[in-house]
Amino acid sequence: MDRKETIMQKAKRRKLSLFGNFARMGDDRKLKTSLFCVMEGKNKRGRAHREWADDIEDWGEDTLQKLYQLAQDGDGESRS
């Protein structure tokens, strides 16, 4: 019996793959800068916003900096 990939598994795989592509981009790329930059200022009151990088840290089970380094080194072994 072959197992089909669920929608969530597919989304995770694609998002992690995209993160790896961003990590390997040149530092002069605007897309990379916008993804990894830190915004100044305050959020509105209420629940904290969920960021794209929060999913990467949760699924990669490590800090964003460590996962970024792994992606650049090419040690991107799949953890999911």
HTML snippet that shows the backbone in 3Dmol.js (N, CA, C, O; Angstrom):
<script src="https://3Dmol.org/build/3Dmol-min.js"></script>
<div id="view" style="width:600px;height:400px;position:relative"></div>
<script>
const pdb = `
ATOM      1  N   MET A   1       0.852  -1.183   0.000  1.00  0.00           N
ATOM      2  CA  MET A   1       0.000   0.000   0.000  1.00  0.00           C
ATOM      3  C   MET A   1       0.894   1.242   0.000  1.00  0.00           C
ATOM      4  O   MET A   1       1.632   1.477   0.957  1.00  0.00           O
ATOM      5  N   ASP A   2       0.826   2.044  -1.085  1.00  0.00           N
ATOM      6  CA  ASP A   2       1.682   3.230  -1.128  1.00  0.00           C
ATOM      7  C   ASP A   2       1.012   4.387  -0.390  1.00  0.00           C
ATOM      8  O   ASP A   2      -0.203   4.575  -0.446  1.00  0.00           O
ATOM      9  N   ARG A   3       1.844   5.145   0.294  1.00  0.00           N
ATOM     10  CA  ARG A   3       1.349   6.234   1.136  1.00  0.00           C
ATOM     11  C   ARG A   3       1.437   7.541   0.359  1.00  0.00           C
ATOM     12  O   ARG A   3       2.492   7.883  -0.175  1.00  0.00           O
ATOM     13  N   LYS A   4       0.340   8.258   0.299  1.00  0.00           N
ATOM     14  CA  LYS A   4       0.325   9.534  -0.395  1.00  0.00           C
ATOM     15  C   LYS A   4       0.696  10.652   0.576  1.00  0.00           C
ATOM     16  O   LYS A   4       0.402  10.585   1.769  1.00  0.00           O
ATOM     17  N   GLU A   5       1.344  11.670   0.039  1.00  0.00           N
ATOM     18  CA  GLU A   5       1.759  12.813   0.825  1.00  0.00           C
ATOM     19  C   GLU A   5       0.543  13.685   1.140  1.00  0.00           C
ATOM     20  O   GLU A   5      -0.245  14.000   0.249  1.00  0.00           O
ATOM     21  N   THR A   6       0.392  14.073   2.403  1.00  0.00           N
ATOM     22  CA  THR A   6      -0.719  14.952   2.769  1.00  0.00           C
ATOM     23  C   THR A   6      -0.424  16.374   2.315  1.00  0.00           C
ATOM     24  O   THR A   6       0.714  16.704   1.981  1.00  0.00           O
ATOM     25  N   ILE A   7      -1.437  17.197   2.306  1.00  0.00           N
ATOM     26  CA  ILE A   7      -1.278  18.588   1.900  1.00  0.00           C
ATOM     27  C   ILE A   7      -0.297  19.301   2.825  1.00  0.00           C
ATOM     28  O   ILE A   7       0.540  20.072   2.355  1.00  0.00           O
ATOM     29  N   MET A   8      -0.386  19.058   4.128  1.00  0.00           N
ATOM     30  CA  MET A   8       0.512  19.716   5.078  1.00  0.00           C
ATOM     31  C   MET A   8       1.956  19.265   4.880  1.00  0.00           C
ATOM     32  O   MET A   8       2.871  20.085   4.962  1.00  0.00           O
ATOM     33  N   GLN A   9       2.173  17.994   4.625  1.00  0.00           N
ATOM     34  CA  GLN A   9       3.527  17.493   4.387  1.00  0.00           C
ATOM     35  C   GLN A   9       4.120  18.127   3.128  1.00  0.00           C
ATOM     36  O   GLN A   9       5.300  18.474   3.087  1.00  0.00           O
ATOM     37  N   LYS A  10       3.288  18.270   2.116  1.00  0.00           N
ATOM     38  CA  LYS A  10       3.746  18.872   0.871  1.00  0.00           C
ATOM     39  C   LYS A  10       4.090  20.341   1.086  1.00  0.00           C
ATOM     40  O   LYS A  10       5.099  20.828   0.575  1.00  0.00           O
ATOM     41  N   ALA A  11       3.250  21.047   1.843  1.00  0.00           N
ATOM     42  CA  ALA A  11       3.505  22.460   2.130  1.00  0.00           C
ATOM     43  C   ALA A  11       4.797  22.628   2.928  1.00  0.00           C
ATOM     44  O   ALA A  11       5.587  23.530   2.650  1.00  0.00           O
ATOM     45  N   LYS A  12       5.013  21.763   3.920  1.00  0.00           N
ATOM     46  CA  LYS A  12       6.237  21.812   4.721  1.00  0.00           C
ATOM     47  C   LYS A  12       7.472  21.592   3.848  1.00  0.00           C
ATOM     48  O   LYS A  12       8.448  22.338   3.928  1.00  0.00           O
ATOM     49  N   ARG A  13       7.411  20.564   3.023  1.00  0.00           N
ATOM     50  CA  ARG A  13       8.547  20.225   2.169  1.00  0.00           C
ATOM     51  C   ARG A  13       8.878  21.379   1.229  1.00  0.00           C
ATOM     52  O   ARG A  13      10.046  21.729   1.059  1.00  0.00           O
ATOM     53  N   ARG A  14       7.858  21.967   0.621  1.00  0.00           N
ATOM     54  CA  ARG A  14       8.082  23.054  -0.326  1.00  0.00           C
ATOM     55  C   ARG A  14       8.596  24.313   0.367  1.00  0.00           C
ATOM     56  O   ARG A  14       9.449  25.019  -0.172  1.00  0.00           O
ATOM     57  N   LYS A  15       8.073  24.594   1.570  1.00  0.00           N
ATOM     58  CA  LYS A  15       8.503  25.779   2.301  1.00  0.00           C
ATOM     59  C   LYS A  15       9.954  25.635   2.767  1.00  0.00           C
ATOM     60  O   LYS A  15      10.724  26.594   2.705  1.00  0.00           O
ATOM     61  N   LEU A  16      10.324  24.453   3.229  1.00  0.00           N
ATOM     62  CA  LEU A  16      11.705  24.213   3.654  1.00  0.00           C
ATOM     63  C   LEU A  16      12.655  24.260   2.459  1.00  0.00           C
ATOM     64  O   LEU A  16      13.777  24.754   2.572  1.00  0.00           O
ATOM     65  N   SER A  17      12.212  23.756   1.337  1.00  0.00           N
ATOM     66  CA  SER A  17      13.023  23.805   0.122  1.00  0.00           C
ATOM     67  C   SER A  17      13.243  25.252  -0.315  1.00  0.00           C
ATOM     68  O   SER A  17      14.347  25.629  -0.712  1.00  0.00           O
ATOM     69  N   LEU A  18      12.200  26.047  -0.241  1.00  0.00           N
ATOM     70  CA  LEU A  18      12.290  27.461  -0.597  1.00  0.00           C
ATOM     71  C   LEU A  18      13.245  28.196   0.347  1.00  0.00           C
ATOM     72  O   LEU A  18      14.015  29.052  -0.088  1.00  0.00           O
ATOM     73  N   PHE A  19      13.193  27.861   1.636  1.00  0.00           N
ATOM     74  CA  PHE A  19      14.112  28.454   2.604  1.00  0.00           C
ATOM     75  C   PHE A  19      15.561  28.147   2.215  1.00  0.00           C
ATOM     76  O   PHE A  19      16.418  29.028   2.276  1.00  0.00           O
ATOM     77  N   GLY A  20      15.833  26.916   1.822  1.00  0.00           N
ATOM     78  CA  GLY A  20      17.170  26.539   1.385  1.00  0.00           C
ATOM     79  C   GLY A  20      17.617  27.339   0.183  1.00  0.00           C
ATOM     80  O   GLY A  20      18.773  27.755   0.103  1.00  0.00           O
ATOM     81  N   ASN A  21      16.704  27.559  -0.759  1.00  0.00           N
ATOM     82  CA  ASN A  21      17.030  28.361  -1.943  1.00  0.00           C
ATOM     83  C   ASN A  21      17.364  29.797  -1.552  1.00  0.00           C
ATOM     84  O   ASN A  21      18.317  30.376  -2.073  1.00  0.00           O
ATOM     85  N   PHE A  22      16.582  30.377  -0.633  1.00  0.00           N
ATOM     86  CA  PHE A  22      16.845  31.736  -0.168  1.00  0.00           C
ATOM     87  C   PHE A  22      18.186  31.829   0.538  1.00  0.00           C
ATOM     88  O   PHE A  22      18.928  32.792   0.343  1.00  0.00           O
ATOM     89  N   ALA A  23      18.503  30.833   1.359  1.00  0.00           N
ATOM     90  CA  ALA A  23      19.753  30.844   2.121  1.00  0.00           C
ATOM     91  C   ALA A  23      20.965  30.807   1.198  1.00  0.00           C
ATOM     92  O   ALA A  23      22.011  31.367   1.526  1.00  0.00           O
ATOM     93  N   ARG A  24      20.833  30.159   0.059  1.00  0.00           N
ATOM     94  CA  ARG A  24      21.961  30.041  -0.864  1.00  0.00           C
ATOM     95  C   ARG A  24      22.058  31.200  -1.857  1.00  0.00           C
ATOM     96  O   ARG A  24      23.020  31.279  -2.621  1.00  0.00           O
ATOM     97  N   MET A  25      21.064  32.107  -1.854  1.00  0.00           N
ATOM     98  CA  MET A  25      21.104  33.266  -2.752  1.00  0.00           C
ATOM     99  C   MET A  25      22.229  34.209  -2.342  1.00  0.00           C
ATOM    100  O   MET A  25      22.701  34.172  -1.206  1.00  0.00           O
ATOM    101  N   GLY A  26      22.648  35.046  -3.273  1.00  0.00           N
ATOM    102  CA  GLY A  26      23.628  36.077  -2.968  1.00  0.00           C
ATOM    103  C   GLY A  26      23.049  37.106  -2.005  1.00  0.00           C
ATOM    104  O   GLY A  26      21.844  37.359  -2.003  1.00  0.00           O
ATOM    105  N   ASP A  27      23.915  37.695  -1.186  1.00  0.00           N
ATOM    106  CA  ASP A  27      23.453  38.661  -0.192  1.00  0.00           C
ATOM    107  C   ASP A  27      22.912  39.946  -0.813  1.00  0.00           C
ATOM    108  O   ASP A  27      22.231  40.716  -0.136  1.00  0.00           O
ATOM    109  N   ASP A  28      23.201  40.187  -2.077  1.00  0.00           N
ATOM    110  CA  ASP A  28      22.730  41.403  -2.736  1.00  0.00           C
ATOM    111  C   ASP A  28      21.303  41.269  -3.267  1.00  0.00           C
ATOM    112  O   ASP A  28      20.752  42.245  -3.777  1.00  0.00           O
ATOM    113  N   ARG A  29      20.702  40.109  -3.163  1.00  0.00           N
ATOM    114  CA  ARG A  29      19.339  39.884  -3.673  1.00  0.00           C
ATOM    115  C   ARG A  29      18.312  40.513  -2.754  1.00  0.00           C
ATOM    116  O   ARG A  29      18.344  40.278  -1.546  1.00  0.00           O
ATOM    117  N   LYS A  30      17.402  41.305  -3.296  1.00  0.00           N
ATOM    118  CA  LYS A  30      16.392  42.009  -2.502  1.00  0.00           C
ATOM    119  C   LYS A  30      15.430  41.039  -1.817  1.00  0.00           C
ATOM    120  O   LYS A  30      14.984  41.284  -0.696  1.00  0.00           O
ATOM    121  N   LEU A  31      15.122  39.956  -2.488  1.00  0.00           N
ATOM    122  CA  LEU A  31      14.220  38.959  -1.910  1.00  0.00           C
ATOM    123  C   LEU A  31      14.810  38.376  -0.633  1.00  0.00           C
ATOM    124  O   LEU A  31      14.106  38.215   0.364  1.00  0.00           O
ATOM    125  N   LYS A  32      16.091  38.062  -0.662  1.00  0.00           N
ATOM    126  CA  LYS A  32      16.765  37.517   0.518  1.00  0.00           C
ATOM    127  C   LYS A  32      16.812  38.559   1.632  1.00  0.00           C
ATOM    128  O   LYS A  32      16.571  38.239   2.796  1.00  0.00           O
ATOM    129  N   THR A  33      17.120  39.790   1.280  1.00  0.00           N
ATOM    130  CA  THR A  33      17.180  40.864   2.268  1.00  0.00           C
ATOM    131  C   THR A  33      15.826  41.050   2.948  1.00  0.00           C
ATOM    132  O   THR A  33      15.757  41.205   4.167  1.00  0.00           O
ATOM    133  N   SER A  34      14.754  41.036   2.163  1.00  0.00           N
ATOM    134  CA  SER A  34      13.425  41.243   2.740  1.00  0.00           C
ATOM    135  C   SER A  34      13.005  40.078   3.635  1.00  0.00           C
ATOM    136  O   SER A  34      12.262  40.278   4.596  1.00  0.00           O
ATOM    137  N   LEU A  35      13.461  38.891   3.338  1.00  0.00           N
ATOM    138  CA  LEU A  35      13.099  37.728   4.147  1.00  0.00           C
ATOM    139  C   LEU A  35      13.828  37.723   5.492  1.00  0.00           C
ATOM    140  O   LEU A  35      13.229  37.417   6.523  1.00  0.00           O
ATOM    141  N   PHE A  36      15.115  38.060   5.481  1.00  0.00           N
ATOM    142  CA  PHE A  36      15.929  37.949   6.682  1.00  0.00           C
ATOM    143  C   PHE A  36      16.135  39.271   7.427  1.00  0.00           C
ATOM    144  O   PHE A  36      16.864  39.302   8.419  1.00  0.00           O
ATOM    145  N   CYS A  37      15.513  40.353   6.976  1.00  0.00           N
ATOM    146  CA  CYS A  37      15.705  41.634   7.664  1.00  0.00           C
ATOM    147  C   CYS A  37      14.828  41.704   8.915  1.00  0.00           C
ATOM    148  O   CYS A  37      13.856  40.962   9.057  1.00  0.00           O
ATOM    149  N   VAL A  38      15.193  42.604   9.804  1.00  0.00           N
ATOM    150  CA  VAL A  38      14.447  42.816  11.039  1.00  0.00           C
ATOM    151  C   VAL A  38      13.769  44.173  10.937  1.00  0.00           C
ATOM    152  O   VAL A  38      14.421  45.186  10.684  1.00  0.00           O
ATOM    153  N   MET A  39      12.465  44.186  11.133  1.00  0.00           N
ATOM    154  CA  MET A  39      11.698  45.418  11.051  1.00  0.00           C
ATOM    155  C   MET A  39      11.723  46.124  12.407  1.00  0.00           C
ATOM    156  O   MET A  39      11.618  45.486  13.455  1.00  0.00           O
ATOM    157  N   GLU A  40      11.860  47.427  12.368  1.00  0.00           N
ATOM    158  CA  GLU A  40      11.819  48.194  13.596  1.00  0.00           C
ATOM    159  C   GLU A  40      10.400  48.668  13.832  1.00  0.00           C
ATOM    160  O   GLU A  40       9.589  48.726  12.908  1.00  0.00           O
ATOM    161  N   GLY A  41      10.108  49.007  15.078  1.00  0.00           N
ATOM    162  CA  GLY A  41       8.784  49.487  15.421  1.00  0.00           C
ATOM    163  C   GLY A  41       8.037  48.483  16.278  1.00  0.00           C
ATOM    164  O   GLY A  41       8.569  47.434  16.640  1.00  0.00           O
ATOM    165  N   LYS A  42       6.807  48.819  16.593  1.00  0.00           N
ATOM    166  CA  LYS A  42       6.004  47.970  17.467  1.00  0.00           C
ATOM    167  C   LYS A  42       4.812  47.410  16.704  1.00  0.00           C
ATOM    168  O   LYS A  42       4.280  48.041  15.790  1.00  0.00           O
ATOM    169  N   ASN A  43       4.413  46.221  17.099  1.00  0.00           N
ATOM    170  CA  ASN A  43       3.191  45.635  16.559  1.00  0.00           C
ATOM    171  C   ASN A  43       1.994  46.221  17.294  1.00  0.00           C
ATOM    172  O   ASN A  43       2.120  46.779  18.384  1.00  0.00           O
ATOM    173  N   LYS A  44       0.865  46.085  16.688  1.00  0.00           N
ATOM    174  CA  LYS A  44      -0.360  46.493  17.360  1.00  0.00           C
ATOM    175  C   LYS A  44      -0.609  45.562  18.538  1.00  0.00           C
ATOM    176  O   LYS A  44      -0.033  44.477  18.618  1.00  0.00           O
ATOM    177  N   ARG A  45      -1.461  45.991  19.437  1.00  0.00           N
ATOM    178  CA  ARG A  45      -1.802  45.147  20.576  1.00  0.00           C
ATOM    179  C   ARG A  45      -2.534  43.903  20.097  1.00  0.00           C
ATOM    180  O   ARG A  45      -3.152  43.888  19.033  1.00  0.00           O
ATOM    181  N   GLY A  46      -2.445  42.867  20.909  1.00  0.00           N
ATOM    182  CA  GLY A  46      -3.147  41.636  20.562  1.00  0.00           C
ATOM    183  C   GLY A  46      -2.205  40.465  20.457  1.00  0.00           C
ATOM    184  O   GLY A  46      -1.072  40.506  20.938  1.00  0.00           O
ATOM    185  N   ARG A  47      -2.682  39.438  19.831  1.00  0.00           N
ATOM    186  CA  ARG A  47      -1.908  38.216  19.680  1.00  0.00           C
ATOM    187  C   ARG A  47      -0.677  38.459  18.815  1.00  0.00           C
ATOM    188  O   ARG A  47      -0.723  39.219  17.847  1.00  0.00           O
ATOM    189  N   ALA A  48       0.421  37.805  19.175  1.00  0.00           N
ATOM    190  CA  ALA A  48       1.649  37.946  18.396  1.00  0.00           C
ATOM    191  C   ALA A  48       1.447  37.357  17.000  1.00  0.00           C
ATOM    192  O   ALA A  48       0.754  36.354  16.831  1.00  0.00           O
ATOM    193  N   HIS A  49       2.054  37.988  16.020  1.00  0.00           N
ATOM    194  CA  HIS A  49       1.944  37.519  14.636  1.00  0.00           C
ATOM    195  C   HIS A  49       2.837  36.303  14.417  1.00  0.00           C
ATOM    196  O   HIS A  49       3.945  36.221  14.948  1.00  0.00           O
ATOM    197  N   ARG A  50       2.341  35.382  13.641  1.00  0.00           N
ATOM    198  CA  ARG A  50       3.123  34.200  13.268  1.00  0.00           C
ATOM    199  C   ARG A  50       3.921  34.568  12.027  1.00  0.00           C
ATOM    200  O   ARG A  50       3.355  35.018  11.030  1.00  0.00           O
ATOM    201  N   GLU A  51       5.218  34.379  12.085  1.00  0.00           N
ATOM    202  CA  GLU A  51       6.067  34.743  10.965  1.00  0.00           C
ATOM    203  C   GLU A  51       6.482  33.500  10.185  1.00  0.00           C
ATOM    204  O   GLU A  51       6.436  32.381  10.697  1.00  0.00           O
ATOM    205  N   TRP A  52       6.881  33.717   8.953  1.00  0.00           N
ATOM    206  CA  TRP A  52       7.329  32.657   8.052  1.00  0.00           C
ATOM    207  C   TRP A  52       8.476  31.886   8.681  1.00  0.00           C
ATOM    208  O   TRP A  52       8.516  30.658   8.604  1.00  0.00           O
ATOM    209  N   ALA A  53       9.405  32.594   9.301  1.00  0.00           N
ATOM    210  CA  ALA A  53      10.584  31.969   9.899  1.00  0.00           C
ATOM    211  C   ALA A  53      10.223  31.112  11.120  1.00  0.00           C
ATOM    212  O   ALA A  53      10.963  30.188  11.456  1.00  0.00           O
ATOM    213  N   ASP A  54       9.110  31.400  11.781  1.00  0.00           N
ATOM    214  CA  ASP A  54       8.690  30.592  12.933  1.00  0.00           C
ATOM    215  C   ASP A  54       8.422  29.150  12.511  1.00  0.00           C
ATOM    216  O   ASP A  54       8.784  28.218  13.229  1.00  0.00           O
ATOM    217  N   ASP A  55       7.798  28.962  11.364  1.00  0.00           N
ATOM    218  CA  ASP A  55       7.542  27.611  10.853  1.00  0.00           C
ATOM    219  C   ASP A  55       8.853  26.903  10.534  1.00  0.00           C
ATOM    220  O   ASP A  55       9.006  25.715  10.821  1.00  0.00           O
ATOM    221  N   ILE A  56       9.794  27.625   9.943  1.00  0.00           N
ATOM    222  CA  ILE A  56      11.077  27.033   9.580  1.00  0.00           C
ATOM    223  C   ILE A  56      11.786  26.526  10.835  1.00  0.00           C
ATOM    224  O   ILE A  56      12.328  25.421  10.839  1.00  0.00           O
ATOM    225  N   GLU A  57      11.785  27.328  11.896  1.00  0.00           N
ATOM    226  CA  GLU A  57      12.428  26.915  13.152  1.00  0.00           C
ATOM    227  C   GLU A  57      11.712  25.717  13.777  1.00  0.00           C
ATOM    228  O   GLU A  57      12.357  24.791  14.268  1.00  0.00           O
ATOM    229  N   ASP A  58      10.388  25.737  13.757  1.00  0.00           N
ATOM    230  CA  ASP A  58       9.617  24.630  14.338  1.00  0.00           C
ATOM    231  C   ASP A  58       9.873  23.330  13.584  1.00  0.00           C
ATOM    232  O   ASP A  58      10.152  22.297  14.193  1.00  0.00           O
ATOM    233  N   TRP A  59       9.779  23.383  12.279  1.00  0.00           N
ATOM    234  CA  TRP A  59       9.925  22.175  11.472  1.00  0.00           C
ATOM    235  C   TRP A  59      11.370  21.708  11.399  1.00  0.00           C
ATOM    236  O   TRP A  59      11.628  20.507  11.329  1.00  0.00           O
ATOM    237  N   GLY A  60      12.312  22.638  11.415  1.00  0.00           N
ATOM    238  CA  GLY A  60      13.724  22.282  11.354  1.00  0.00           C
ATOM    239  C   GLY A  60      14.299  21.908  12.703  1.00  0.00           C
ATOM    240  O   GLY A  60      15.417  21.400  12.788  1.00  0.00           O
ATOM    241  N   GLU A  61      13.539  22.159  13.757  1.00  0.00           N
ATOM    242  CA  GLU A  61      13.919  21.829  15.142  1.00  0.00           C
ATOM    243  C   GLU A  61      15.279  22.406  15.523  1.00  0.00           C
ATOM    244  O   GLU A  61      16.088  21.739  16.167  1.00  0.00           O
ATOM    245  N   ASP A  62      15.523  23.666  15.116  1.00  0.00           N
ATOM    246  CA  ASP A  62      16.767  24.348  15.452  1.00  0.00           C
ATOM    247  C   ASP A  62      16.544  25.844  15.264  1.00  0.00           C
ATOM    248  O   ASP A  62      15.468  26.267  14.841  1.00  0.00           O
ATOM    249  N   THR A  63      17.559  26.642  15.578  1.00  0.00           N
ATOM    250  CA  THR A  63      17.439  28.086  15.391  1.00  0.00           C
ATOM    251  C   THR A  63      17.527  28.430  13.912  1.00  0.00           C
ATOM    252  O   THR A  63      18.068  27.661  13.117  1.00  0.00           O
ATOM    253  N   LEU A  64      17.000  29.572  13.557  1.00  0.00           N
ATOM    254  CA  LEU A  64      17.028  30.014  12.169  1.00  0.00           C
ATOM    255  C   LEU A  64      18.468  30.185  11.685  1.00  0.00           C
ATOM    256  O   LEU A  64      18.784  29.858  10.541  1.00  0.00           O
ATOM    257  N   GLN A  65      19.334  30.693  12.549  1.00  0.00           N
ATOM    258  CA  GLN A  65      20.735  30.896  12.173  1.00  0.00           C
ATOM    259  C   GLN A  65      21.415  29.561  11.857  1.00  0.00           C
ATOM    260  O   GLN A  65      22.148  29.456  10.874  1.00  0.00           O
ATOM    261  N   LYS A  66      21.177  28.552  12.683  1.00  0.00           N
ATOM    262  CA  LYS A  66      21.794  27.236  12.471  1.00  0.00           C
ATOM    263  C   LYS A  66      21.252  26.591  11.188  1.00  0.00           C
ATOM    264  O   LYS A  66      22.014  26.014  10.412  1.00  0.00           O
ATOM    265  N   LEU A  67      19.952  26.689  10.972  1.00  0.00           N
ATOM    266  CA  LEU A  67      19.347  26.123   9.771  1.00  0.00           C
ATOM    267  C   LEU A  67      19.833  26.849   8.519  1.00  0.00           C
ATOM    268  O   LEU A  67      20.031  26.232   7.472  1.00  0.00           O
ATOM    269  N   TYR A  68      20.022  28.151   8.633  1.00  0.00           N
ATOM    270  CA  TYR A  68      20.550  28.951   7.532  1.00  0.00           C
ATOM    271  C   TYR A  68      21.958  28.475   7.182  1.00  0.00           C
ATOM    272  O   TYR A  68      22.292  28.316   6.008  1.00  0.00           O
ATOM    273  N   GLN A  69      22.777  28.251   8.203  1.00  0.00           N
ATOM    274  CA  GLN A  69      24.150  27.790   7.989  1.00  0.00           C
ATOM    275  C   GLN A  69      24.159  26.397   7.352  1.00  0.00           C
ATOM    276  O   GLN A  69      24.946  26.133   6.444  1.00  0.00           O
ATOM    277  N   LEU A  70      23.288  25.516   7.827  1.00  0.00           N
ATOM    278  CA  LEU A  70      23.192  24.172   7.256  1.00  0.00           C
ATOM    279  C   LEU A  70      22.802  24.224   5.773  1.00  0.00           C
ATOM    280  O   LEU A  70      23.333  23.479   4.950  1.00  0.00           O
ATOM    281  N   ALA A  71      21.872  25.114   5.459  1.00  0.00           N
ATOM    282  CA  ALA A  71      21.423  25.237   4.068  1.00  0.00           C
ATOM    283  C   ALA A  71      22.558  25.738   3.178  1.00  0.00           C
ATOM    284  O   ALA A  71      22.695  25.289   2.040  1.00  0.00           O
ATOM    285  N   GLN A  72      23.361  26.652   3.678  1.00  0.00           N
ATOM    286  CA  GLN A  72      24.481  27.174   2.892  1.00  0.00           C
ATOM    287  C   GLN A  72      25.572  26.127   2.720  1.00  0.00           C
ATOM    288  O   GLN A  72      26.224  26.074   1.677  1.00  0.00           O
ATOM    289  N   ASP A  73      25.775  25.293   3.739  1.00  0.00           N
ATOM    290  CA  ASP A  73      26.802  24.256   3.678  1.00  0.00           C
ATOM    291  C   ASP A  73      26.393  23.080   2.803  1.00  0.00           C
ATOM    292  O   ASP A  73      27.233  22.273   2.405  1.00  0.00           O
ATOM    293  N   GLY A  74      25.095  22.984   2.503  1.00  0.00           N
ATOM    294  CA  GLY A  74      24.617  21.887   1.682  1.00  0.00           C
ATOM    295  C   GLY A  74      24.310  20.630   2.484  1.00  0.00           C
ATOM    296  O   GLY A  74      24.148  19.552   1.911  1.00  0.00           O
ATOM    297  N   ASP A  75      24.227  20.761   3.817  1.00  0.00           N
ATOM    298  CA  ASP A  75      23.893  19.617   4.663  1.00  0.00           C
ATOM    299  C   ASP A  75      22.385  19.529   4.868  1.00  0.00           C
ATOM    300  O   ASP A  75      21.935  19.119   5.938  1.00  0.00           O
ATOM    301  N   GLY A  76      21.622  19.893   3.894  1.00  0.00           N
ATOM    302  CA  GLY A  76      20.176  19.958   4.021  1.00  0.00           C
ATOM    303  C   GLY A  76      19.499  18.612   4.029  1.00  0.00           C
ATOM    304  O   GLY A  76      18.647  18.338   3.183  1.00  0.00           O
ATOM    305  N   GLU A  77      19.867  17.761   4.977  1.00  0.00           N
ATOM    306  CA  GLU A  77      19.203  16.455   5.056  1.00  0.00           C
ATOM    307  C   GLU A  77      17.792  16.670   5.564  1.00  0.00           C
ATOM    308  O   GLU A  77      17.575  17.468   6.476  1.00  0.00           O
ATOM    309  N   SER A  78      16.852  15.986   4.998  1.00  0.00           N
ATOM    310  CA  SER A  78      15.453  16.147   5.339  1.00  0.00           C
ATOM    311  C   SER A  78      15.154  15.609   6.711  1.00  0.00           C
ATOM    312  O   SER A  78      15.545  14.494   7.054  1.00  0.00           O
ATOM    313  N   ARG A  79      14.449  16.417   7.506  1.00  0.00           N
ATOM    314  CA  ARG A  79      14.080  16.007   8.870  1.00  0.00           C
ATOM    315  C   ARG A  79      12.613  15.668   8.977  1.00  0.00           C
ATOM    316  O   ARG A  79      12.176  15.168  10.014  1.00  0.00           O
ATOM    317  N   SER A  80      11.832  15.927   7.933  1.00  0.00           N
ATOM    318  CA  SER A  80      10.399  15.649   8.045  1.00  0.00           C
ATOM    319  C   SER A  80      10.023  14.356   7.394  1.00  0.00           C
ATOM    320  O   SER A  80       8.851  13.978   7.401  1.00  0.00           O
TER     321      SER A  80
END
`;
const viewer = $3Dmol.createViewer("view");
viewer.addModel(pdb, "pdb");
viewer.setStyle({}, {cartoon: {color: "spectrum"}});
viewer.zoomTo();
viewer.render();
</script>
